[in-house]
Amino acid sequence: MDDLSNLPAGLSAQPPGGDGGDAESKARLKAQEDARLEMIHQILTPDARERLNRIAVVRPDKARGVEDLLVKMAQSGRLGGRVSEQQLVGMLEQISEQTGSTRETKIKFSRRGDDDDDDWEADLFKD
């Protein structure tokens, strides 16, 4: 019953999301990530790369999705050269339209009633 040699191909005895695997799998993941970043570096112009980095600061999930899309397009030969900042902006707009993710920023001010003490500085410096 504990014989794990009969597992189908692609399955392992270790549960998914475990401790991250051994050093070999970590090295393989690092190599894949390095290759991916190198490909993105080759695909994008410096201005486009800078814009994507700024997006990654605010929305890392969206930046990662755009990077993945760019890599897939490059691998399938759908990119005709390097992607400029204007082309990247166009792609971002298309993605936003397709996903319907037009986030609207709302700012809500919570004003205090009678608890607001305007002379707090005077209270601090009393003798």
WOCORGI-V680651 format. One line per field, one symbol per residue. ss: DSSP state (A for helix, B for strand, O for the rest). burial: 1 if it has 16 or more other C-alpha atoms within 10 Angstrom, else 0. A space follows every 10 residues. Layout:
# WOCORGI-V680651
ss = ???
burial = ???
This chain:
# WOCORGI-V680651
ss = OOOOOOOOOO OOOOOOOOOO OOAAAAAAAA AAAAAAAAAA AAABOAAAAA AAAAAAAAOA AAAAAAAAAA AAAAAAOOOO OOBOAAAAAA AAAAAAAAAO OOOOOOOOOO OOOOOOOOOA AAAAOOO
burial = 0000000000 0000000000 0000000000 0000000011 0011100110 0100000000 0110011001 1001000000 0111100100 1100000000 0000000000 0000000000 0000000
